[in-house]
Amino acid sequence: MGINQEDFVKAFVGALGEERVVKKLDDVICQRLVKEIQELRDVIKERDSRITDLEKEVTSLKEALDQQEQYTRRNNLRITGIKEKETEDVAEMSMDLINKNVCELEPITIDDVDRVHRVGRRRDDGVPRPILIRFSTYRARQRVYTNRRKLNLRQRQGIPGRPWAGMTESGASNVQQQVARYPEHLCQRGLDQTSSLHAVEGSTRQAGEQNQGLLVIGRKRVGEGFKRYCEVCEK
């Protein structure tokens, strides 16, 4: 004759009061918990390893993307200081400036230029937006850039009718040219190995005079995401 449910419950409750039964239950429960904890640790360890591998892969992809972006900008030049008009032909103005001031002996043609446009929104203070020129070939771009000093020389000589304009490469300011090659994650890697990060701003002579021989990155130009890695550094 089988035991009914009520008798089973009474017998079970009574057995729970016995030390040997309690110890046996503790052993069984502890063994199962230890096994589950170990299994969870193995899973976490495997996932941590996978996360580490993915982080390395992401870093590698970021570096490759940065190099690719830098390469795509190699045909670019940025011109600043050309007065902005309501109706204007930016390509014609840019080519006129270049051919009259920089490349008189070997003028650039429309075939040398892929695209020309002003960068950003029109400013309320009247400051002209920079002009970005993408040349069709790197050779044409270099022909202009290597002779850019002619533009500055003629402006200093005060030739009438010449707009005060500046020219930088890769569509970036002098500081940004350097920073663009070292994005935030690369600078952090460098600072993990050394205590300083050296950079210069525009005119080093002027920066040196103002800062008693110390050169400092122009933080507003560089951006908030990068500035915490950029400290004042010795000349």
Secondary structure as GFF3:
##gff-version 3
##sequence-region A 1 235
A	DSSP	alpha_helix	5	16	.	.	.	ID=ss1
A	DSSP	alpha_helix	19	72	.	.	.	ID=ss2
A	DSSP	beta_strand	76	80	.	.	.	ID=ss3
A	DSSP	alpha_helix	90	101	.	.	.	ID=ss4
A	DSSP	three_ten_helix	110	112	.	.	.	ID=ss5
A	DSSP	beta_strand	113	118	.	.	.	ID=ss6
A	DSSP	beta_strand	131	135	.	.	.	ID=ss7
A	DSSP	alpha_helix	138	145	.	.	.	ID=ss8
A	DSSP	alpha_helix	148	156	.	.	.	ID=ss9
A	DSSP	beta_strand	166	169	.	.	.	ID=ss10
A	DSSP	alpha_helix	174	180	.	.	.	ID=ss11
A	DSSP	alpha_helix	184	193	.	.	.	ID=ss12
A	DSSP	alpha_helix	204	210	.	.	.	ID=ss13
A	DSSP	beta_strand	214	215	.	.	.	ID=ss14
A	DSSP	alpha_helix	219	222	.	.	.	ID=ss15
A	DSSP	alpha_helix	224	227	.	.	.	ID=ss16
A	DSSP	beta_strand	233	234	.	.	.	ID=ss17
###
